[in-house]
Amino acid sequence: MRHSKIYFIVILLLGIMFAGFDCGSAGIESAKLYIQQKNYEKAIEVLQKEIEKNPQSDEAYFLMGRAYAELNDMEKMADAFDKSLSISNKFAEDIKEYRSYYWANSFNKGVNLFNRGNQSTDKDSAKIYYDLSIKNYKDAIMIIPDSTETYRNLAFVYLTTGQNEESIEPLKKLIEYKHSEDGYKYLGQVYYTIGSNKMNEFINESNQQDSIKAMDYFNNAISVLEEGQKKYPENEDISAILTSAYVSADKIDFAMNALKQSVEKDPNNKSNHYNYGVLLLGAGRYEEAEQQFLKALELDPDYENATYNLGVTYVKWGTEINKKAEDEGIISEDYKEKYQKALPYLEKVVTTESANAQIWELLGKVYSVLGMQDKATDAFNKADELR
């Protein structure tokens, strides 16, 4: 990701002359003088005393915000401006100009630092740039809290640096303020990714709490993505992530329905056919799965995953036919027809770079069922070599 938008705002801040204001107290006048002399710490000290004497001094808070801005303390600047505005709107236009100027300044620094981080070949240097970019975007948010562009860029820095948890809040704001398409997509992806990581931790460490947390994240992803899908029904990324979230949350029926709609809406999308086929295969609906994988291969004859899963479909289909016959006490070799159909697809997959022991072993079993013992032995030997 590269942040390229830079905001140029020309404000004649130095042209805002304090002489144009009504004469104030001695404290106010002293603070103005200190600010003109760039002695901002002293100006703040004087203004704090002024506010103790006159808590309703809108001008004192305005000048204090101005001094904090020069000291690059955006949080205190924003707080002082807010307090001035809570008393009166006398300085509202000036405050608006100051906010715009310092927001643009912080935002532009964030953009430049992020891009420098992307260009850096040294990891430590890149991290420094990214951290500074984050700080400047946070400053910009403090200055103008409803700037969606700032939330978007801040989220992208977090995502670029793998800080998924930290990206959640700015992405939520992006949705809250703008109902952003990117907001829905990336927030859904973040929830899904964190959920998947938690589930892996559960599998590796058997910690039940990780499993519960994973489901919470999957359900959060579903909630966000369903809302995003309603607003942006043509967004394929949102639909794809939503389907994955359904599957991970064990909501297979929802996933089936979502993929069925995707296939009907875009019949020339090989991925939709493949993903729908995988769900049908898992549900034991072999004939329907066969149709989806064949369609995916019609669209892309070299689609390796579809090739492998079509072979698996035929093997499982044949196994089911054989088991049913045995359960009924029937002697039949009809199931071998399905194994025969699996053969060319599995043989094609083992010629690819991704061929592994599992695939060779499955092919060996198919050869055995079909009475091709020499080939079965070779396949099993190959599987052993790859283990």
N, C-alpha and C positions, 0 to 999 in steps of 0.2 A: 504494500500500500504506500502511496506517496501523497503527501498533503501538498497541494499546489496552489490552493486559493490563498491569496494574500490580500488583506484589506488595507487600502490607503485612505487615511482620513487626515485631511489638513485642517488643523484647528489653530487659530492664532491665540494659543493659550496665554502667551506673554502679552498679548494685546488686551487682555481683560484687565483693565486698570482698576486698582482698588480705589482710586480717587473718585470713581463714579458712584461709590456707595455712600450712603448717608454716614455722617460722622458718628462714630460709635464711642465706646468707653475707651479709657486709656489703655486697658488691656487689649482691646481689639486693635487699636491703632499701633500698639507695640508689636503685636503679632504680625500685622501687615508688613511692618518695617523689617522684622526678622525674616519673613518669607522673601522679601525683595533682596535681602542680603544673603539668602540661601542658608540661613542658620535655622534649619527646620526643627531641630531638637529644642532649641530655645523657644521657638514659636509655639510648639506643642505645650511646653511647660507653662507658658503664659496663658494659653487658651484653657488649659485644665483649671487653672486658678479662676479664670473668668467664668467658666461653667459652674464652678462651685458657688460663686456669688450669684450667677444668673443661669439656672438650669434650662431656661427657655430661650437661650440665645441661639437662634437659628444661624446667625452669622458666625458665631464662634465654632459651631460644629462644622459649618461649611469650610472655614479656614483650616480647621484641624484636618479635615479630609484632604484638603489640598496639600497640606504639609506631609501627611502620611504618604500620599501618592508620590511625592518627590523622594521620599525615603524608600520607595518601592515596597511598602507594606499595604498590599491591596486589600487585605481583610479589614484592617483598621480604617482604611480609606472608605471602603464601602459602608462600614458601620457608622462612621461619622456622617457621611452623606445621608444615610437613611434617617439618622436622628435629626438632622437639619430639616429634612422633608416632613418628618412627623410633627414638627413644630409649625412649619409654614411652607408655602410653595414659592417664597420670595426668590430663592436661588435655584429653582427647579431647572431653568434653561441652562444655567451655567453648569450645574451638576450633570445634566444630560450630556453636555459637550465634553466635560472631563471624563465621564464614564466611557463615552464613545472613543475618545482618544486613547485612554489607557487600556480599554478592552482590545482595540485594534493592535496596540503595541504588544500586549501579552500574547494575543492570538498569533500575530506574525512571528514572534519569537518561537512560539510552539511549533509552527509550521517549519521554520528553518532548522530548528534543532532536531525535529523528527527526521527531516530529510537528510541531515548530516549523519544521524544515527544509521539510517539505511545505507548510506554511502560508505560508512566506516568499515574497514576490514579487520579492525581490532575489537574484540568482544567487549573488553573493559571500557574502551572509549565509547563504543556504541551505547553501552548501558548508561554511561554518564549523560550522553546526549538525550537518550530516551527519558531518563529521570528528570532532566531539566525541562524537556518538552512537557512532561506531565505537570510539573510545577507551574509552568506558564499557562497551560490550559486551565488548571484549577484557579489560578489568579483571574483569568478571564471570566470564569464562571462566577466568581465572587463579585466581579464588577457588574456583569450583566447576566443574571441567573437564568434567563429564559432564551439564551442563544443556542439554538439547536445545532448550529454548525460546530460550536465548541464541544458540545457533548459527543457529537459524531467523531470528531478528530481525537478526543481524549479516549474514547472507546477503542479506536483503531490502534492507538499507541499500546494500550493494554493488551489487545489481541495480538499485536505483532510481537510483543515481549512475553507472550504466554501467560499473562496475568488474567486468566479467565474470570475468576471471582470478582476482581476489581472492575472488570468491564461491565458488570451487571447493572450497576446504578446509572452510569451515563447512558447505557442503552435503554433503560427504563425511561429516563428523561426524554430521550429521542422519540420514544413512542408517545409519552405523555403530552409533549408539546407539539408534535408534528404528525403523529401516526405514521412515522417513517417506514417505508418498505424495508430499507436496510436495517432499521431498528428491530422489526419483527424477525427478519431472517437471522441476524447475528445473535440476538438474544435467545431465540429458539435453539440455534446451534450451540451456544455457550451452555445453556441448561442441559442439552443432550450430551455434550462432551463431558461435562462434569459428572453427570449421571453415569455415563459409561465408565469413567475412571473409578467412581465409587463402587460400581458393580465389579470391576476387575479386582479392586482391593478386597471386596467381600469374597470373591472366588479364591484369591491367593491366601487370605488370612482368616477366612471364615468368621469375620466379625459381623454379627447380625445388624449392628447399627449402620454399617456401610450399606447394607442391602436396603434398609429403610430409607436412608438418605438418598440413595440412587433412585428409588421409586418417586421420592418427592421431586427430585430434579426432572425426571422424565415427565411427571405430571405437569410441572411448571412449563416445560417445553411444549407439551401438548396444548396447554391453555393459551400460551402466547401465539403459537403457530396456527391454531384454529382461528383465532381472531385475525391474524395476518392473512390467512387464506381467504377469509370472507372479504377483506378489503382489497386484496391483490390476488384474485383467483388464477391469474395467468402466470404467476411466479412459480416456476418449476422447482427452484431451490427450496422454497418454503414447503411445497407439497412433498418433496423427497425427504426432507428432514422430519416432517410430521409423520410420514409413514414409518420411518426408522424409530421414532419415539413411541409410536403405537406398538410396534413389535417389542421394543425393549420393556415397555410397561405391561406387556402381556395382554394387549388389547388387539388381538389378532383380527377380530371381526371388523373393527374400525379400520385397520390397515388394509384388509381385503377390499373393503368398500372404497377406500381412498384410491387404491391402485387400480381398481376396476374402472373408476371414473377417469383416472389419468389415461388409461389405455384407450378408453372410448373417445376421450377428448383429443388425444394425440396418438393415433394409431401407428404413426411412423417413428415413434420414439422407442428405440430398441431397449433402453434401460427400463422403461416402464413395463414392457413385456417381460423382461428378465426378472425384475423384482416381483412382479405379480406371480410369475411362474415359481419363484422360490417359495412364496407363501403357500401356493397351491400344493407344491411338492411336500412341504412340511405338514400340511393338513391331510395328506394322503389322497388328494384329488388328482390322480396321476394323468388321466386323460386330458383334463384341463391344463395341467402343468405342461404336458407334451405340446399342446397347441401354442402356448405362450413362448416356450423355448424355440420351437420351430419358426415362429414368426420373428423372434429376435435374430435367429440365424439367417432368415430370409433377408432381413434388413442389413445384416453384417455377417457374412459366412465365416469370418475369422474371429467371431466373438467367443473367446476362449471359455469364459465362465458359463455361457449358455451351452456351449458344446459339452463341457464336463457335466453340468447339471441335467442335461437331456439324457446322457448316458446313465447317470444315477437314477433318474426317473424310471427308465426302462428296467434297471436292475431291481429297484424296490417294487415296481409293478409286478415283475415276474415272480419275485419272492412272495408277494401277497397272493398271487394266483395259485402258486404251489402250496402254500400253507392252507388256503381254503380247500383245495382238493384233498389234502391229507386229512384235514378235520372232518371232511365228509366221507372219508374212506375210499376216495376215488384215485385210481392210478392214471395219471395223465402227464403228458410231456408238453402240454400247451404253453406252460410258462417259459419254455426254452425259446419260444418265438420272441419274447421280450428281451431275453438275454442276447439273442442274435442281433436285435435292433440296437442294443447298447454298444455292441462291439466296435463299429466304425468310429463312434464318437470318442470312446475311451482310447482307442488306438491313435486317434488324432491328438488327443491331449498329451499322451506320453511322449510325443515328439517335440513338445514345447519346452522352453526353459523352466517353466514352473512345475514340471512333472516331479512328483515326490514319491516317497515310499508308499504312502496311502493309496495314491492313484494306481501305482504298479500292482499293489496287492489286490485292489479291486478288479483290475484287469485279469490278474492271475485266477481269481475265483470264477470270473466269467468264462475264461478258457476252460477251466476244470469242468464246469457245468456242461459246457458244449462238447466235452470229450477231446479237447485239443491239449493233451497232456504235455507234449514237448514245449509248446508255447507257454503253458501254465508254469512249468518249471523255470523257464527263462524269466518270466515276469516276476515270480517269487524271488528268484536270485537277485534280480535287479532291485527289488524292494529292500532286500537285506543289505545290499551295497549302499543304499541311500540312507539307511538308518544310522 
